[in-house]
Amino acid sequence: SRDTRWSYLRVQLQSTAKPLDGTRFIMAVTRTRLQLFGDLGAAEPVVLMHFDDKRQEAVIRVKQRSVQELWSALTLLDGSGGAGARVIGVSSSLASLAVDGRGFLAKMARAAEADRRGQQQSNAAPVERDARS
């Protein structure tokens, strides 16, 4: 039977030189897959779903049976300019990768800090009023 289940990988590029664009990134992935697994191993489709130039992040779609091979290629990636890549998320659902876990936690931490500061200021205000009376 034909395997049509997909996995999505969220990848953070770590470039020591100038940033990569989506085309150069996927070319480096293809080159690395060919070196590691040959023509047959690199024949599975790898689709660049999204590439954020500013954040140097990519979302890649691959068949579930090929996740380990792609992850290996990404770990050993050596794109032009000494680029490396780190997998920061894997899911069978594209929607679950849309949530930036680290960004969400950072946002929640900032909100909690703002609430804490607001509570400290509101608690301090009555004391100041009492001191003035």
FENGI-V949226 format. One record per residue. N is the residue number from 1. OMEGA is omega in whole degrees, -180 to 180 (* if undefined). Layout:
N/OMEGA
N/OMEGA
This chain:
1/-177
2/-180
3/-180
4/177
5/-177
6/169
7/-180
8/179
9/174
10/-170
11/175
12/178
13/179
14/-175
15/177
16/179
17/180
18/-178
19/177
20/169
21/-176
22/-179
23/180
24/179
25/-177
26/175
27/178
28/177
29/-180
30/179
31/-179
32/178
33/178
34/180
35/-177
36/-168
37/-179
38/-177
39/-177
40/-180
41/-179
42/-176
43/179
44/-179
45/174
46/-174
47/174
48/-177
49/-176
50/174
51/179
52/-178
53/-176
54/-178
55/-177
56/178
57/180
58/169
59/-175
60/176
61/179
62/176
63/-176
64/-178
65/-178
66/-176
67/-177
68/179
69/179
70/179
71/177
72/180
73/179
74/179
75/-177
76/-177
77/175
78/-180
79/178
80/-179
81/176
82/-180
83/171
84/-180
85/178
86/178
87/-179
88/177
89/176
90/180
91/173
92/-180
93/179
94/-179
95/-178
96/176
97/-180
98/179
99/178
100/-176
101/-179
102/179
103/178
104/180
105/178
106/179
107/179
108/178
109/177
110/179
111/179
112/178
113/178
114/177
115/-179
116/178
117/178
118/178
119/179
120/180
121/-180
122/176
123/-179
124/-176
125/180
126/180
127/179
128/179
129/180
130/180
131/-178
132/-176
133/*
